[in-house]
Amino acid sequence: MTLFLITFAVIAAVIFFMAIGVMFGRGAIKGTCGGVNNGECICVQKCEKRRKLEAMAENS
């Protein structure tokens, strides 16, 4: 039972601090280039994986 309470307290603390981060304006979690977002890239600069995907799409 002690292990359960310690584990619960640690997980609750992590969730609490993540919530505090969101409340103080931490940026939203964003995907990376080449993700499952229908091939749309939200990166400012194209990463190597995105360049390869676009090259393959142009050659098809």
C-alpha distance matrix in Angstrom:
0.0 3.8 5.4 5.1 6.3 8.7 9.9 10.5 12.3 14.4 15.4 16.3 18.3 20.1 21.1 22.2 24.4 25.9 26.8 28.5 30.4 31.7 32.7 34.7 36.7 35.3 37.3 36.2 34.9 37.9 38.7 40.7 44.1 44.2 41.2 41.1 42.8 46.0 47.2 47.4 46.8 45.7 46.2 48.9 50.1 50.0 47.8 49.0 47.2 48.8 52.2 51.9 50.9 53.9 56.3 55.2 55.8 59.2 60.3 59.3
3.8 0.0 3.8 5.4 5.1 6.2 8.6 9.8 10.6 12.4 14.3 15.2 16.5 18.5 20.0 20.8 22.7 24.5 25.7 26.9 28.8 30.5 31.4 33.1 35.3 33.8 36.1 35.3 34.0 37.2 38.1 40.1 43.5 43.9 41.0 41.3 42.9 46.2 47.2 47.2 46.3 45.0 45.2 47.8 49.0 49.1 46.8 48.1 46.5 48.2 51.6 51.4 50.7 53.5 55.9 55.1 55.7 59.1 60.2 59.5
5.4 3.8 0.0 3.8 5.5 5.1 6.1 8.5 9.9 10.6 12.3 14.0 15.3 16.7 18.4 19.8 21.3 22.7 24.3 25.8 27.2 28.9 30.3 31.9 33.8 32.0 33.9 33.0 31.5 34.5 35.2 36.9 40.3 40.6 37.8 38.1 39.9 43.2 44.1 44.3 43.3 42.2 42.3 44.9 46.0 45.9 43.6 44.7 43.1 44.9 48.2 47.9 47.2 50.2 52.5 51.6 52.4 55.7 56.7 56.1
5.1 5.4 3.8 0.0 3.8 5.5 5.1 6.0 8.5 10.0 10.6 12.0 14.1 15.4 16.4 18.0 20.0 21.2 22.4 24.2 25.9 27.1 28.4 30.4 32.2 30.5 32.4 31.2 29.8 32.9 33.6 35.7 39.1 39.3 36.3 36.3 37.9 41.2 42.4 42.5 41.8 40.6 41.1 43.8 45.0 45.0 42.8 44.1 42.3 43.9 47.3 47.1 46.1 49.0 51.4 50.5 50.9 54.3 55.5 54.7
6.3 5.1 5.5 3.8 0.0 3.8 5.4 5.0 6.1 8.6 9.9 10.3 12.1 14.2 15.3 16.0 18.2 19.9 20.8 22.2 24.3 25.7 26.6 28.5 30.6 29.3 31.6 30.7 29.7 33.0 34.2 36.4 39.9 40.4 37.4 37.6 38.9 42.3 43.4 43.2 42.4 40.9 41.3 43.8 45.3 45.6 43.6 45.1 43.5 44.9 48.3 48.4 47.4 50.1 52.7 52.0 52.4 55.7 57.1 56.3
8.7 6.2 5.1 5.5 3.8 0.0 3.8 5.4 5.1 6.2 8.7 9.8 10.6 12.5 14.4 15.2 16.6 18.5 20.0 21.0 22.7 24.6 25.7 27.2 29.3 27.7 30.0 29.4 28.3 31.6 32.7 34.7 38.2 38.9 36.1 36.7 38.0 41.5 42.3 42.1 40.9 39.4 39.5 41.9 43.2 43.5 41.4 42.9 41.5 43.1 46.4 46.5 45.8 48.6 51.0 50.5 51.0 54.2 55.6 55.1
9.9 8.6 6.1 5.1 5.4 3.8 0.0 3.8 5.5 5.2 6.2 8.5 9.9 10.8 12.4 14.1 15.6 16.7 18.5 20.1 21.4 22.9 24.5 26.1 27.8 26.0 27.9 27.0 25.6 28.7 29.6 31.5 35.0 35.5 32.7 33.1 34.6 38.0 38.9 38.8 37.8 36.4 36.7 39.3 40.5 40.6 38.5 39.9 38.3 39.9 43.2 43.2 42.4 45.2 47.6 47.0 47.5 50.8 52.1 51.5
10.5 9.8 8.5 6.0 5.0 5.4 3.8 0.0 3.8 5.5 5.2 6.0 8.5 10.0 10.6 12.0 14.3 15.4 16.4 18.3 20.1 21.2 22.4 24.5 26.3 24.9 26.9 25.8 24.8 28.1 29.3 31.6 35.2 35.7 32.7 32.8 34.0 37.5 38.6 38.3 37.5 36.0 36.5 39.1 40.6 40.9 39.0 40.7 39.0 40.2 43.7 43.9 42.8 45.5 48.1 47.5 47.7 51.0 52.5 51.8
12.3 10.6 9.9 8.5 6.1 5.1 5.5 3.8 0.0 3.8 5.5 5.1 6.1 8.6 9.9 10.3 12.2 14.2 15.2 16.3 18.3 20.0 20.9 22.5 24.8 23.5 26.0 25.4 24.8 28.3 29.8 32.1 35.8 36.7 33.8 34.3 35.2 38.8 39.7 39.1 38.0 36.2 36.5 38.8 40.4 41.0 39.3 41.1 39.8 40.9 44.3 44.8 43.9 46.3 49.0 48.7 48.9 52.1 53.7 53.2
14.4 12.4 10.6 10.0 8.6 6.2 5.2 5.5 3.8 0.0 3.8 5.4 5.1 6.3 8.7 9.8 10.7 12.4 14.3 15.4 16.7 18.7 20.1 21.3 23.3 21.5 23.8 23.4 22.4 25.7 27.2 29.2 32.8 33.8 31.1 31.9 33.0 36.6 37.2 36.7 35.3 33.6 33.7 35.9 37.4 37.9 36.0 37.8 36.5 37.8 41.2 41.6 40.9 43.4 46.0 45.7 46.2 49.2 50.8 50.5
15.4 14.3 12.3 10.6 9.9 8.7 6.2 5.2 5.5 3.8 0.0 3.8 5.4 5.1 6.3 8.5 10.0 10.7 12.4 14.3 15.5 16.8 18.5 20.3 21.8 20.0 21.9 21.0 19.8 23.2 24.5 26.8 30.4 31.2 28.3 28.8 29.8 33.4 34.3 33.8 32.7 31.1 31.5 33.9 35.5 35.9 34.1 35.9 34.4 35.5 39.0 39.4 38.4 40.9 43.6 43.2 43.4 46.6 48.2 47.7
16.3 15.2 14.0 12.0 10.3 9.8 8.5 6.0 5.1 5.4 3.8 0.0 3.8 5.5 5.2 6.0 8.7 9.9 10.5 12.3 14.3 15.4 16.5 18.5 20.5 19.3 21.6 20.8 20.4 23.9 25.7 28.3 32.0 33.0 30.0 30.4 31.0 34.6 35.6 34.8 33.8 31.9 32.5 34.8 36.7 37.3 35.9 38.0 36.5 37.3 40.8 41.5 40.4 42.6 45.5 45.2 45.2 48.3 50.1 49.6
18.3 16.5 15.3 14.1 12.1 10.6 9.9 8.5 6.1 5.1 5.4 3.8 0.0 3.8 5.5 5.0 6.2 8.6 9.8 10.5 12.4 14.3 15.3 16.6 18.9 17.6 20.3 20.1 19.9 23.5 25.6 27.9 31.6 33.0 30.3 31.1 31.6 35.3 36.0 35.0 33.6 31.4 31.6 33.6 35.5 36.4 34.9 37.2 36.1 36.9 40.3 41.1 40.3 42.5 45.3 45.3 45.4 48.3 50.3 50.0
20.1 18.5 16.7 15.4 14.2 12.5 10.8 10.0 8.6 6.3 5.1 5.5 3.8 0.0 3.8 5.4 5.3 6.2 8.6 9.9 10.7 12.5 14.4 15.6 17.2 15.3 17.6 17.2 16.5 20.1 21.9 24.2 27.9 29.3 26.6 27.5 28.1 31.9 32.4 31.5 30.0 28.0 28.1 30.2 32.0 32.8 31.2 33.4 32.3 33.2 36.5 37.4 36.6 38.7 41.5 41.5 41.7 44.6 46.5 46.3
21.1 20.0 18.4 16.4 15.3 14.4 12.4 10.6 9.9 8.7 6.3 5.2 5.5 3.8 0.0 3.8 5.5 5.1 6.2 8.7 9.9 10.7 12.4 14.4 15.8 14.4 16.5 15.7 15.3 19.0 21.0 23.7 27.4 28.7 25.8 26.3 26.6 30.3 31.2 30.1 29.0 26.9 27.6 29.8 31.8 32.6 31.4 33.7 32.4 32.9 36.4 37.3 36.1 38.1 41.1 41.1 40.9 43.9 45.9 45.5
22.2 20.8 19.8 18.0 16.0 15.2 14.1 12.0 10.3 9.8 8.5 6.0 5.0 5.4 3.8 0.0 3.8 5.5 5.1 6.3 8.8 10.0 10.6 12.5 14.7 14.1 16.8 16.6 17.1 20.9 23.3 26.0 29.8 31.4 28.6 29.2 29.2 32.9 33.8 32.3 31.1 28.6 29.2 31.1 33.3 34.5 33.5 36.0 34.9 35.3 38.7 39.9 38.8 40.6 43.6 43.8 43.6 46.4 48.6 48.3
24.4 22.7 21.3 20.0 18.2 16.6 15.6 14.3 12.2 10.7 10.0 8.7 6.2 5.3 5.5 3.8 0.0 3.8 5.3 4.9 6.2 8.7 9.8 10.6 12.8 11.6 14.6 15.1 15.5 19.2 21.9 24.2 28.0 29.9 27.4 28.5 28.4 32.3 32.7 31.1 29.5 26.9 27.0 28.6 30.8 32.1 31.1 33.7 32.9 33.3 36.6 38.0 37.2 38.9 41.8 42.3 42.2 44.8 47.1 47.0
25.9 24.5 22.7 21.2 19.9 18.5 16.7 15.4 14.2 12.4 10.7 9.9 8.6 6.2 5.1 5.5 3.8 0.0 3.8 5.4 5.1 6.4 8.8 10.1 11.1 9.4 11.8 11.7 11.9 15.7 18.3 20.8 24.6 26.4 23.8 24.8 24.7 28.5 29.0 27.4 25.9 23.4 23.8 25.6 27.8 29.0 28.1 30.8 29.8 30.0 33.4 34.7 33.7 35.4 38.5 38.8 38.6 41.3 43.6 43.5
26.8 25.7 24.3 22.4 20.8 20.0 18.5 16.4 15.2 14.3 12.4 10.5 9.8 8.6 6.2 5.1 5.3 3.8 0.0 3.8 5.3 5.1 6.2 8.7 10.2 9.8 12.3 12.0 13.2 17.0 19.8 22.8 26.4 28.3 25.5 26.2 25.6 29.3 30.1 28.4 27.1 24.4 25.3 27.0 29.6 30.9 30.3 33.2 32.1 32.0 35.4 36.9 35.6 37.1 40.3 40.7 40.1 42.8 45.3 45.0
28.5 26.9 25.8 24.2 22.2 21.0 20.1 18.3 16.3 15.4 14.3 12.3 10.5 9.9 8.7 6.3 4.9 5.4 3.8 0.0 3.8 5.5 5.1 6.3 8.9 9.0 12.4 13.3 14.9 18.6 21.7 24.4 28.0 30.2 27.8 28.7 28.0 31.8 32.3 30.3 28.7 25.7 26.1 27.4 30.0 31.7 31.2 34.3 33.6 33.4 36.7 38.4 37.4 38.7 41.9 42.5 42.1 44.5 47.1 47.1
30.4 28.8 27.2 25.9 24.3 22.7 21.4 20.1 18.3 16.7 15.5 14.3 12.4 10.7 9.9 8.8 6.2 5.1 5.3 3.8 0.0 3.8 5.5 5.3 6.7 5.6 9.0 10.3 11.9 15.4 18.7 21.1 24.7 27.1 24.9 26.2 25.4 29.2 29.4 27.3 25.4 22.4 22.6 23.8 26.3 28.1 27.6 30.7 30.2 30.0 33.2 35.0 34.2 35.4 38.5 39.3 38.9 41.3 43.8 44.0
31.7 30.5 28.9 27.1 25.7 24.6 22.9 21.2 20.0 18.7 16.8 15.4 14.3 12.5 10.7 10.0 8.7 6.4 5.1 5.5 3.8 0.0 3.8 5.4 5.4 5.1 7.6 8.1 10.3 13.8 17.2 20.0 23.5 25.8 23.4 24.3 23.2 26.9 27.4 25.1 23.7 20.6 21.4 22.7 25.6 27.2 27.1 30.3 29.5 29.0 32.2 34.1 32.9 33.9 37.3 38.0 37.3 39.6 42.3 42.3
32.7 31.4 30.3 28.4 26.6 25.7 24.5 22.4 20.9 20.1 18.5 16.5 15.3 14.4 12.4 10.6 9.8 8.8 6.2 5.1 5.5 3.8 0.0 3.8 5.5 7.4 10.2 11.1 13.8 17.2 20.7 23.5 26.9 29.3 26.9 27.7 26.3 29.9 30.6 28.1 26.7 23.5 24.4 25.4 28.4 30.3 30.4 33.7 33.0 32.3 35.5 37.5 36.3 37.2 40.5 41.3 40.5 42.7 45.6 45.5
34.7 33.1 31.9 30.4 28.5 27.2 26.1 24.5 22.5 21.3 20.3 18.5 16.6 15.6 14.4 12.5 10.6 10.1 8.7 6.3 5.3 5.4 3.8 0.0 3.8 6.0 9.4 11.6 14.4 17.4 21.1 23.5 26.8 29.5 27.5 28.8 27.4 31.0 31.2 28.5 26.7 23.3 23.6 24.1 27.1 29.4 29.5 32.9 32.7 32.0 34.9 37.2 36.3 37.0 40.2 41.4 40.7 42.7 45.6 45.8
36.7 35.3 33.8 32.2 30.6 29.3 27.8 26.3 24.8 23.3 21.8 20.5 18.9 17.2 15.8 14.7 12.8 11.1 10.2 8.9 6.7 5.4 5.5 3.8 0.0 3.8 6.1 8.6 11.8 14.5 18.2 20.6 23.7 26.5 24.7 26.0 24.3 27.8 27.9 25.1 23.3 19.7 20.2 20.7 23.8 26.1 26.5 30.0 29.8 28.8 31.7 34.1 33.1 33.6 36.9 38.1 37.3 39.2 42.2 42.5
35.3 33.8 32.0 30.5 29.3 27.7 26.0 24.9 23.5 21.5 20.0 19.3 17.6 15.3 14.4 14.1 11.6 9.4 9.8 9.0 5.6 5.1 7.4 6.0 3.8 0.0 3.8 6.5 9.0 11.8 15.4 17.6 20.8 23.7 21.9 23.5 22.2 25.8 25.6 23.1 21.0 17.7 17.8 18.6 21.4 23.5 23.6 26.9 26.7 26.0 29.0 31.2 30.4 31.2 34.3 35.5 34.9 37.0 39.8 40.1
37.3 36.1 33.9 32.4 31.6 30.0 27.9 26.9 26.0 23.8 21.9 21.6 20.3 17.6 16.5 16.8 14.6 11.8 12.3 12.4 9.0 7.6 10.2 9.4 6.1 3.8 0.0 3.8 6.5 8.6 12.3 14.5 17.6 20.5 18.8 20.4 18.9 22.4 22.1 19.5 17.4 14.0 14.3 15.3 18.2 20.2 20.5 24.0 23.7 22.7 25.7 28.0 27.0 27.6 30.9 32.1 31.4 33.3 36.2 36.6
36.2 35.3 33.0 31.2 30.7 29.4 27.0 25.8 25.4 23.4 21.0 20.8 20.1 17.2 15.7 16.6 15.1 11.7 12.0 13.3 10.3 8.1 11.1 11.6 8.6 6.5 3.8 0.0 3.8 6.2 9.8 12.7 15.9 18.4 16.2 17.4 15.8 19.5 19.6 17.2 15.6 12.6 13.7 15.5 18.4 19.7 20.0 23.2 22.3 21.3 24.6 26.6 25.2 26.0 29.4 30.2 29.4 31.6 34.4 34.5
34.9 34.0 31.5 29.8 29.7 28.3 25.6 24.8 24.8 22.4 19.8 20.4 19.9 16.5 15.3 17.1 15.5 11.9 13.2 14.9 11.9 10.3 13.8 14.4 11.8 9.0 6.5 3.8 0.0 3.8 6.9 9.9 13.4 15.5 13.2 14.6 13.7 17.5 17.5 15.7 14.1 11.6 12.5 15.0 17.3 18.1 17.7 20.7 19.5 18.9 22.4 24.0 22.7 23.9 27.2 27.7 27.2 29.7 32.2 32.2
37.9 37.2 34.5 32.9 33.0 31.6 28.7 28.1 28.3 25.7 23.2 23.9 23.5 20.1 19.0 20.9 19.2 15.7 17.0 18.6 15.4 13.8 17.2 17.4 14.5 11.8 8.6 6.2 3.8 0.0 3.7 6.7 9.9 12.2 10.2 12.0 10.8 14.4 14.0 12.0 10.3 7.9 9.1 12.0 14.2 14.6 14.6 17.6 16.3 15.4 18.8 20.6 19.1 20.2 23.6 24.2 23.5 26.0 28.6 28.6
38.7 38.1 35.2 33.6 34.2 32.7 29.6 29.3 29.8 27.2 24.5 25.7 25.6 21.9 21.0 23.3 21.9 18.3 19.8 21.7 18.7 17.2 20.7 21.1 18.2 15.4 12.3 9.8 6.9 3.7 0.0 3.8 6.9 8.7 6.5 8.7 8.1 11.7 11.0 9.8 8.2 7.3 8.5 12.0 13.5 12.9 12.4 15.0 13.2 12.5 16.1 17.4 15.8 17.3 20.6 20.9 20.4 23.1 25.4 25.4
40.7 40.1 36.9 35.7 36.4 34.7 31.5 31.6 32.1 29.2 26.8 28.3 27.9 24.2 23.7 26.0 24.2 20.8 22.8 24.4 21.1 20.0 23.5 23.5 20.6 17.6 14.5 12.7 9.9 6.7 3.8 0.0 3.8 6.3 5.8 9.2 9.3 12.0 10.3 9.5 7.0 7.0 6.7 10.4 10.8 9.8 8.8 11.3 9.7 9.2 12.8 14.1 13.1 14.7 17.7 18.3 18.3 20.7 22.9 23.3
44.1 43.5 40.3 39.1 39.9 38.2 35.0 35.2 35.8 32.8 30.4 32.0 31.6 27.9 27.4 29.8 28.0 24.6 26.4 28.0 24.7 23.5 26.9 26.8 23.7 20.8 17.6 15.9 13.4 9.9 6.9 3.8 0.0 3.8 5.6 9.0 9.0 10.7 7.9 7.6 5.0 6.8 6.3 9.7 9.3 7.2 6.5 8.7 6.9 5.6 9.2 10.7 9.6 10.9 13.9 14.7 14.7 17.0 19.3 19.8
44.2 43.9 40.6 39.3 40.4 38.9 35.5 35.7 36.7 33.8 31.2 33.0 33.0 29.3 28.7 31.4 29.9 26.4 28.3 30.2 27.1 25.8 29.3 29.5 26.5 23.7 20.5 18.4 15.5 12.2 8.7 6.3 3.8 0.0 3.8 6.8 7.9 8.8 6.1 7.6 6.8 9.6 9.9 13.2 12.6 9.7 8.6 9.4 6.2 5.5 9.2 9.3 7.4 9.7 12.6 12.4 12.5 15.4 17.2 17.3
41.2 41.0 37.8 36.3 37.4 36.1 32.7 32.7 33.8 31.1 28.3 30.0 30.3 26.6 25.8 28.6 27.4 23.8 25.5 27.8 24.9 23.4 26.9 27.5 24.7 21.9 18.8 16.2 13.2 10.2 6.5 5.8 5.6 3.8 0.0 3.8 5.5 7.7 6.6 7.9 7.8 9.8 11.0 14.7 14.8 12.6 11.6 12.8 9.7 9.2 12.9 13.0 10.8 13.0 16.1 15.5 15.2 18.3 20.2 19.7
41.1 41.3 38.1 36.3 37.6 36.7 33.1 32.8 34.3 31.9 28.8 30.4 31.1 27.5 26.3 29.2 28.5 24.8 26.2 28.7 26.2 24.3 27.7 28.8 26.0 23.5 20.4 17.4 14.6 12.0 8.7 9.2 9.0 6.8 3.8 0.0 3.8 5.5 6.5 8.3 9.7 11.8 13.8 17.5 18.0 15.8 15.2 16.1 12.8 12.0 15.6 15.3 12.4 14.5 17.6 16.4 15.5 19.0 20.7 19.6
42.8 42.9 39.9 37.9 38.9 38.0 34.6 34.0 35.2 33.0 29.8 31.0 31.6 28.1 26.6 29.2 28.4 24.7 25.6 28.0 25.4 23.2 26.3 27.4 24.3 22.2 18.9 15.8 13.7 10.8 8.1 9.3 9.0 7.9 5.5 3.8 0.0 3.8 5.4 5.6 7.8 9.5 12.3 15.7 16.8 15.1 15.3 17.0 14.0 12.3 15.8 16.3 13.2 14.4 17.9 17.3 15.7 18.8 21.1 20.1
46.0 46.2 43.2 41.2 42.3 41.5 38.0 37.5 38.8 36.6 33.4 34.6 35.3 31.9 30.3 32.9 32.3 28.5 29.3 31.8 29.2 26.9 29.9 31.0 27.8 25.8 22.4 19.5 17.5 14.4 11.7 12.0 10.7 8.8 7.7 5.5 3.8 0.0 3.8 5.6 8.8 11.5 14.2 17.3 18.0 15.8 16.4 17.4 14.4 12.3 15.2 15.4 11.8 12.6 16.1 15.0 12.9 16.0 18.4 16.9
47.2 47.2 44.1 42.4 43.4 42.3 38.9 38.6 39.7 37.2 34.3 35.6 36.0 32.4 31.2 33.8 32.7 29.0 30.1 32.3 29.4 27.4 30.6 31.2 27.9 25.6 22.1 19.6 17.5 14.0 11.0 10.3 7.9 6.1 6.6 6.5 5.4 3.8 0.0 3.8 6.3 9.7 11.8 14.7 14.9 12.3 12.9 13.9 11.1 8.6 11.5 11.9 8.5 9.2 12.7 12.2 10.4 13.4 15.9 15.1
47.4 47.2 44.3 42.5 43.2 42.1 38.8 38.3 39.1 36.7 33.8 34.8 35.0 31.5 30.1 32.3 31.1 27.4 28.4 30.3 27.3 25.1 28.1 28.5 25.1 23.1 19.5 17.2 15.7 12.0 9.8 9.5 7.6 7.6 7.9 8.3 5.6 5.6 3.8 0.0 3.8 6.6 9.3 12.0 12.9 11.1 12.6 14.5 12.4 9.4 12.2 13.7 10.8 10.6 14.4 14.8 12.8 15.1 18.1 17.8
46.8 46.3 43.3 41.8 42.4 40.9 37.8 37.5 38.0 35.3 32.7 33.8 33.6 30.0 29.0 31.1 29.5 25.9 27.1 28.7 25.4 23.7 26.7 26.7 23.3 21.0 17.4 15.6 14.1 10.3 8.2 7.0 5.0 6.8 7.8 9.7 7.8 8.8 6.3 3.8 0.0 3.8 5.6 8.5 9.4 7.9 9.4 12.0 10.5 7.6 10.5 12.7 10.7 10.6 14.2 15.3 14.1 16.0 19.0 19.3
45.7 45.0 42.2 40.6 40.9 39.4 36.4 36.0 36.2 33.6 31.1 31.9 31.4 28.0 26.9 28.6 26.9 23.4 24.4 25.7 22.4 20.6 23.5 23.3 19.7 17.7 14.0 12.6 11.6 7.9 7.3 7.0 6.8 9.6 9.8 11.8 9.5 11.5 9.7 6.6 3.8 0.0 3.8 6.5 8.8 8.9 10.6 13.9 13.1 10.5 13.3 15.8 14.3 14.1 17.6 19.0 17.8 19.5 22.6 23.1
46.2 45.2 42.3 41.1 41.3 39.5 36.7 36.5 36.5 33.7 31.5 32.5 31.6 28.1 27.6 29.2 27.0 23.8 25.3 26.1 22.6 21.4 24.4 23.6 20.2 17.8 14.3 13.7 12.5 9.1 8.5 6.7 6.3 9.9 11.0 13.8 12.3 14.2 11.8 9.3 5.6 3.8 0.0 3.8 5.4 6.2 7.8 11.5 11.5 9.4 11.8 14.7 14.1 13.9 17.0 18.8 18.3 19.7 22.6 23.6
48.9 47.8 44.9 43.8 43.8 41.9 39.3 39.1 38.8 35.9 33.9 34.8 33.6 30.2 29.8 31.1 28.6 25.6 27.0 27.4 23.8 22.7 25.4 24.1 20.7 18.6 15.3 15.5 15.0 12.0 12.0 10.4 9.7 13.2 14.7 17.5 15.7 17.3 14.7 12.0 8.5 6.5 3.8 0.0 3.8 6.6 9.1 12.8 13.8 11.5 12.9 16.3 16.2 15.4 18.1 20.5 20.0 20.8 23.8 25.3
50.1 49.0 46.0 45.0 45.3 43.2 40.5 40.6 40.4 37.4 35.5 36.7 35.5 32.0 31.8 33.3 30.8 27.8 29.6 30.0 26.3 25.6 28.4 27.1 23.8 21.4 18.2 18.4 17.3 14.2 13.5 10.8 9.3 12.6 14.8 18.0 16.8 18.0 14.9 12.9 9.4 8.8 5.4 3.8 0.0 3.8 6.3 9.7 11.4 9.5 10.1 13.6 14.3 13.5 15.6 18.3 18.4 18.9 21.7 23.5
50.0 49.1 45.9 45.0 45.6 43.5 40.6 40.9 41.0 37.9 35.9 37.3 36.4 32.8 32.6 34.5 32.1 29.0 30.9 31.7 28.1 27.2 30.3 29.4 26.1 23.5 20.2 19.7 18.1 14.6 12.9 9.8 7.2 9.7 12.6 15.8 15.1 15.8 12.3 11.1 7.9 8.9 6.2 6.6 3.8 0.0 3.8 6.7 8.1 5.9 6.5 9.9 10.6 10.0 12.1 14.7 15.0 15.7 18.2 20.0
47.8 46.8 43.6 42.8 43.6 41.4 38.5 39.0 39.3 36.0 34.1 35.9 34.9 31.2 31.4 33.5 31.1 28.1 30.3 31.2 27.6 27.1 30.4 29.5 26.5 23.6 20.5 20.0 17.7 14.6 12.4 8.8 6.5 8.6 11.6 15.2 15.3 16.4 12.9 12.6 9.4 10.6 7.8 9.1 6.3 3.8 0.0 3.8 5.5 5.3 6.4 8.8 10.1 10.8 12.5 14.5 15.6 16.8 18.7 20.5
49.0 48.1 44.7 44.1 45.1 42.9 39.9 40.7 41.1 37.8 35.9 38.0 37.2 33.4 33.7 36.0 33.7 30.8 33.2 34.3 30.7 30.3 33.7 32.9 30.0 26.9 24.0 23.2 20.7 17.6 15.0 11.3 8.7 9.4 12.8 16.1 17.0 17.4 13.9 14.5 12.0 13.9 11.5 12.8 9.7 6.7 3.8 0.0 3.8 5.5 5.1 6.3 8.7 10.0 10.6 12.4 14.4 15.5 16.7 18.7
47.2 46.5 43.1 42.3 43.5 41.5 38.3 39.0 39.8 36.5 34.4 36.5 36.1 32.3 32.4 34.9 32.9 29.8 32.1 33.6 30.2 29.5 33.0 32.7 29.8 26.7 23.7 22.3 19.5 16.3 13.2 9.7 6.9 6.2 9.7 12.8 14.0 14.4 11.1 12.4 10.5 13.1 11.5 13.8 11.4 8.1 5.5 3.8 0.0 3.8 5.5 5.2 6.3 8.7 10.0 10.7 12.4 14.4 15.6 16.8
48.8 48.2 44.9 43.9 44.9 43.1 39.9 40.2 40.9 37.8 35.5 37.3 36.9 33.2 32.9 35.3 33.3 30.0 32.0 33.4 30.0 29.0 32.3 32.0 28.8 26.0 22.7 21.3 18.9 15.4 12.5 9.2 5.6 5.5 9.2 12.0 12.3 12.3 8.6 9.4 7.6 10.5 9.4 11.5 9.5 5.9 5.3 5.5 3.8 0.0 3.8 5.4 5.1 6.2 8.6 9.9 10.5 12.3 14.3 15.6
52.2 51.6 48.2 47.3 48.3 46.4 43.2 43.7 44.3 41.2 39.0 40.8 40.3 36.5 36.4 38.7 36.6 33.4 35.4 36.7 33.2 32.2 35.5 34.9 31.7 29.0 25.7 24.6 22.4 18.8 16.1 12.8 9.2 9.2 12.9 15.6 15.8 15.2 11.5 12.2 10.5 13.3 11.8 12.9 10.1 6.5 6.4 5.1 5.5 3.8 0.0 3.8 5.5 5.2 6.1 8.6 9.9 10.6 12.4 14.5
51.9 51.4 47.9 47.1 48.4 46.5 43.2 43.9 44.8 41.6 39.4 41.5 41.1 37.4 37.3 39.9 38.0 34.7 36.9 38.4 35.0 34.1 37.5 37.2 34.1 31.2 28.0 26.6 24.0 20.6 17.4 14.1 10.7 9.3 13.0 15.3 16.3 15.4 11.9 13.7 12.7 15.8 14.7 16.3 13.6 9.9 8.8 6.3 5.2 5.4 3.8 0.0 3.8 5.5 5.1 6.2 8.6 10.0 10.7 12.5
50.9 50.7 47.2 46.1 47.4 45.8 42.4 42.8 43.9 40.9 38.4 40.4 40.3 36.6 36.1 38.8 37.2 33.7 35.6 37.4 34.2 32.9 36.3 36.3 33.1 30.4 27.0 25.2 22.7 19.1 15.8 13.1 9.6 7.4 10.8 12.4 13.2 11.8 8.5 10.8 10.7 14.3 14.1 16.2 14.3 10.6 10.1 8.7 6.3 5.1 5.5 3.8 0.0 3.8 5.5 5.2 6.2 8.7 10.0 10.8
53.9 53.5 50.2 49.0 50.1 48.6 45.2 45.5 46.3 43.4 40.9 42.6 42.5 38.7 38.1 40.6 38.9 35.4 37.1 38.7 35.4 33.9 37.2 37.0 33.6 31.2 27.6 26.0 23.9 20.2 17.3 14.7 10.9 9.7 13.0 14.5 14.4 12.6 9.2 10.6 10.6 14.1 13.9 15.4 13.5 10.0 10.8 10.0 8.7 6.2 5.2 5.5 3.8 0.0 3.8 5.4 5.0 6.2 8.7 10.0
56.3 55.9 52.5 51.4 52.7 51.0 47.6 48.1 49.0 46.0 43.6 45.5 45.3 41.5 41.1 43.6 41.8 38.5 40.3 41.9 38.5 37.3 40.5 40.2 36.9 34.3 30.9 29.4 27.2 23.6 20.6 17.7 13.9 12.6 16.1 17.6 17.9 16.1 12.7 14.4 14.2 17.6 17.0 18.1 15.6 12.1 12.5 10.6 10.0 8.6 6.1 5.1 5.5 3.8 0.0 3.8 5.4 5.2 6.3 8.8
55.2 55.1 51.6 50.5 52.0 50.5 47.0 47.5 48.7 45.7 43.2 45.2 45.3 41.5 41.1 43.8 42.3 38.8 40.7 42.5 39.3 38.0 41.3 41.4 38.1 35.5 32.1 30.2 27.7 24.2 20.9 18.3 14.7 12.4 15.5 16.4 17.3 15.0 12.2 14.8 15.3 19.0 18.8 20.5 18.3 14.7 14.5 12.4 10.7 9.9 8.6 6.2 5.2 5.4 3.8 0.0 3.8 5.5 5.2 6.4
55.8 55.7 52.4 50.9 52.4 51.0 47.5 47.7 48.9 46.2 43.4 45.2 45.4 41.7 40.9 43.6 42.2 38.6 40.1 42.1 38.9 37.3 40.5 40.7 37.3 34.9 31.4 29.4 27.2 23.5 20.4 18.3 14.7 12.5 15.2 15.5 15.7 12.9 10.4 12.8 14.1 17.8 18.3 20.0 18.4 15.0 15.6 14.4 12.4 10.5 9.9 8.6 6.2 5.0 5.4 3.8 0.0 3.8 5.5 5.3
59.2 59.1 55.7 54.3 55.7 54.2 50.8 51.0 52.1 49.2 46.6 48.3 48.3 44.6 43.9 46.4 44.8 41.3 42.8 44.5 41.3 39.6 42.7 42.7 39.2 37.0 33.3 31.6 29.7 26.0 23.1 20.7 17.0 15.4 18.3 19.0 18.8 16.0 13.4 15.1 16.0 19.5 19.7 20.8 18.9 15.7 16.8 15.5 14.4 12.3 10.6 10.0 8.7 6.2 5.2 5.5 3.8 0.0 3.8 5.6
60.3 60.2 56.7 55.5 57.1 55.6 52.1 52.5 53.7 50.8 48.2 50.1 50.3 46.5 45.9 48.6 47.1 43.6 45.3 47.1 43.8 42.3 45.6 45.6 42.2 39.8 36.2 34.4 32.2 28.6 25.4 22.9 19.3 17.2 20.2 20.7 21.1 18.4 15.9 18.1 19.0 22.6 22.6 23.8 21.7 18.2 18.7 16.7 15.6 14.3 12.4 10.7 10.0 8.7 6.3 5.2 5.5 3.8 0.0 3.8
59.3 59.5 56.1 54.7 56.3 55.1 51.5 51.8 53.2 50.5 47.7 49.6 50.0 46.3 45.5 48.3 47.0 43.5 45.0 47.1 44.0 42.3 45.5 45.8 42.5 40.1 36.6 34.5 32.2 28.6 25.4 23.3 19.8 17.3 19.7 19.6 20.1 16.9 15.1 17.8 19.3 23.1 23.6 25.3 23.5 20.0 20.5 18.7 16.8 15.6 14.5 12.5 10.8 10.0 8.8 6.4 5.3 5.6 3.8 0.0
